[in-house]
Amino acid sequence: MIKKIWEWLSGGGKKQGDNRPLQKKPAAAQGFQSEQVSSGGVVYKKTGTNIDICMVMRLVNRREIWCLPKGHLEAGEGFAEAALREVREETGVHASIVSPLRAITYSFYDRENKKRVSKTVHFFLMNYSSGDLADHDDEVTSAKWWPVGEVLSRAAYPGEREVLELAIKQLV
């Protein structure tokens, strides 16, 4: 398992069943002015026969958006380390990595810096260990456990819904 995770994290070739997107051209060649790389997690907890998944709410253009916890890598940090740290900071919970899920790539316009950004986020399936959602940081408005049957309808972004679908297939 460790070897598989290492191969995935180090880009050890595209294998059958590997859902990571391949970028044909560098972001700059596609008209992007900036590239960002982040990591995040699909944190689940099982209580009896129930499975809940943690999501965070952010205010985007004064709208409440439910999404997965994620964030930038810090210097010297790997994808897995960053995902665990971001989950802990944004949700208040500690989790352990079960497996890598996939990376998604999307673009957005950064109004503050006035530039077009290409962002890739590496997601991991994580099992809840401990902690309290009330301990989330101020980057998010709130964090909440959603029943597995409701989580797809709550997710605001198509790429994150795809990640959630992969996670749910592994959990049910």
N, C-alpha and C positions, 0 to 999 in steps of 0.2 A: 504494500500500500504506500509506504514512504517513497519507494522508487517511482511509482506511478505519479504521485503528487509532484516529486522533483522534476520528472520529465515534463509534466504539464506546465509547471511554473517556469522552467527554463526554455520552453518552446521546443522541446525535443521532437519535433516533427509532427505533422498532421496525421493522425491515425484514424481508422474507421471509427465512427461514432463520436469523433472530436467535433464539438459544436463551436469551437472558437472561430470568430470571423477572420478571414484573411483580408488584409488591406492590399489592394493592387498597387497603389502609389503612396508615397509618403504624404502625410497630411498637407505639407506646404505645397506640394504639387497639385493638390485638389482644391487649392484656394483658401486653405485654413491658415490663420496667422499664428495659431498657438495649438499645442498639443498638451493634453493632461492625461495622467494615468492615476487611477484610484483603485481601491479594493473595498469590498463590502461583504455582507453576509446575509443569508437566509437562516435566521435563528428560529428553531422550533423547540417546543416542549410538549411532552406527552404526559397526560394526566388520565390514567385509566385507558379508555379507548379513544379519548379526545386528543386531537393534535391541534395546537395553536402555533401561529407564526407571528413573529414580532415585526411591526412596521413603525415607521416614524412619520410624524406629520410636520411638514414645513409650510411656511407661508411663501407662496410664489405669486408675485403680482397681486397681492392681497387676497389670494385664493388659498384654501387649505388643500394641500396635496399630500396623499399618503404614498410613501415610497419605502424602499429598503435602506437600511443604514449603510453608509459608504463615505469614503473620503480619501484625501490625498495621501500618498506615501511620504513619510518623513525620511530624511537623509539616512542611508544605510539600511533602510527597512525593506524586507521582502513583501510580496503580495499577501502572504498568509499572516505575517506579523501585523501589517497595516490593517487587514480586515478585522482581526481580533481587537486591535486597539480602537478602531473606529466604532465597532459594535459596542464595546464597553463605554466609550465616551458618549455616543449618541443615544444609547438605550438604557445605560445604567446596569446592564447585565453582563455577566461573564459567561463565555461559551467555549466549547472546544470544536475544532474543525473535524468534520466527518469525512468530507471529500470536496474537491474542487467541483464547481458546477459548470461555469463557462464565463467567457468575457463577452461583454457587449460594447459596441462602439456607436456613439451618436454625436451629433453636433448641436451647438447652440451659439447664440450671440451674447457675448459678455458686454452688457450695457455699461458697466462701470469702467472697463478698460477699452471699450469700443473696438472689439475684435471678434472674429469668428473663431470658435474653438472646436477642435475634435477631441472627444474624450473617450477613453477606454476604461471600463470598470471590470475588474476581475472579481467574480463572486464565488463564495464558498458556502456549502451547506454546513450549518453549525448546530450543535446540541446545547441547549441551555444548561448551565451549571448552577449559577446562583445570581443573586442580585435583585434589585428593585427598579422597575421602570420609572419610578419617581425620581431616581438619581441621574436622569439624562442631563446632558449639558444644554447650554442655551443656543446651540446651533439648530436645535429642533424645537418645535412648539410642544410636542408631546410624543410619547411612545406608547404603543398599545399592542396587546395580544389579540389576534384575530383568528377565529376558527378557520381551519384549513378550507372549508367549503365557501368561505366568504372572501378570502384574501385576494383572489384574482380580480374580483369585481371592485375591490378597494384600490388596487395598484393603479397609479395615474399614468405610468409610462409603459408603452408596448414592450420595450426591451426587457424591462423588469418583470413584466407578466410572463415572458418567455422563460426567464430564469426561474420564476416561481413554479411554472409548469414542470420544469425539469426536477425541481426539488420535490414537488408533490408526488411525482411518479416514483421517486425513491422512498418516500415516506408512507405511502398507502398501498 
